[in-house]
Amino acid sequence: MNIYEILMPITVIGTFSFGVYLFTKTLTDYYLRKKMVEKGYVNEENKHLLAKENADNKYSSLKWGLLVLSAGIGLVIIEYIPNKQESVLPFGVFAICLSIGFLIYFMVAKALTKKD
């Protein structure tokens, strides 16, 4: 059995499910905020509930930039490594490169947070 026959359906279904989840979450958050404003639940004490920007999202662009960069580096490395058709080596190299990207993001975000 080819590894691609197993991973492709999982990837497609997982990506579609994640997209539906994000769409649903965004829509329900919008409706919740709208109802809170309409009902008058928003005052100075709970105004932070409506704030879209929080500490986790502060370096979102940095995170995605580093992840895309590390994924690209991983794909370039995979191109130059000789492997067999059934080998799982490309998946391992790609996962390691993405993990390194996450670790770099964590260290940079931690350093930037200490400065603030």
N, C-alpha and C positions, 0 to 999 in steps of 0.2 A: 504494500500500500504506500502510495506517495504521501509525503508529509504535507504537501500543498493541498491535497484533497481534504485533509482534516482542518488545516489552519485557515483556509480561505473562507469557508462558510462561517466559522467562528468569528473571524475578523469582520466580515460583512454584517452579520447579525449583531455583533457587539457594537460596531460603529453606528449602525442604524438605531439600536436601542439607546445608546448614549445620546445621540442627536435628539431623539424623541424626549428623553428625560430632560435635557437642557432646555428644549423648547417649552415643555410643560412647566418646568420650574420657573423660567423667566415669565411666562404668562401668569401663573398663579401668584408670583411675587408682585407683579404689576397690579393685579386685581386686589390683592390684599392691601397694598399701599393706597390704592385709590379709595377703597372702602374706609380705611382708617381716616383719611383726610375728609371724606364726605360725612362721616359720623362725628367728627370733631375730636378724635382721640389724640390728635397731634398737639402737643404743647412743648414747652422748653424741656421738661423732664424726659420725655420719650422721643424727642426729635432725632436722637441717634438711631432709632429703628429705621427711619426712612433714608438714612445716609447710605449711599451706594459705595462710597470709598471707605474701606477699612484697612487695618494694618496688613491683612493677608493680600489684598489687591494692590498694595502700594508699589510693589515691584513686579507686577504681572507681565509687563512688556519685557523686562529683563529675563524673567523665567522662560517665556516662550521663545525669545531670541536665542538664549543659550541652548534650549532643547532642540530647536530647529538646526542650529549650528552643529551641535554634537551628533544629531541624526544624519546630517549631510556628511560629516566626517566619517561616520560609521559606514554609510553607503559607499563612499569613495574607497575606504579600506576593504570592504567586501569585494569591490570590483577587482582589486589587485591580488586577492588571496585565491590561489587555486583550490577548488573543492569539487567534490562529486555532486551529482544531481540530487541525490537523496540526503545529502549532508545537512545537519542542523547548525553547522558552524556560522553561516551568515546571520541566523537569528541570534546566536550568542554574541557575536561581535556587535550587532545592532543594539542589543539589550545593554551590553557593557558600555557602549558609547553614550546611550541615553542616561544610564546611571551616573556616569561621570559628569554629564551635563547637569543633572539634578544636584549632585554634590557640589559642583562649582557654584551653582545658583544659591545653594544653602549657605556656603561659606561667604559669598559676596553679600547676600542679604543680611546675614548675621553681622558682618562688619559694618555695613551701612546703617543698620538699626542701632548699633552701639554708638555711632557718631551722632545720631539724632537725639 
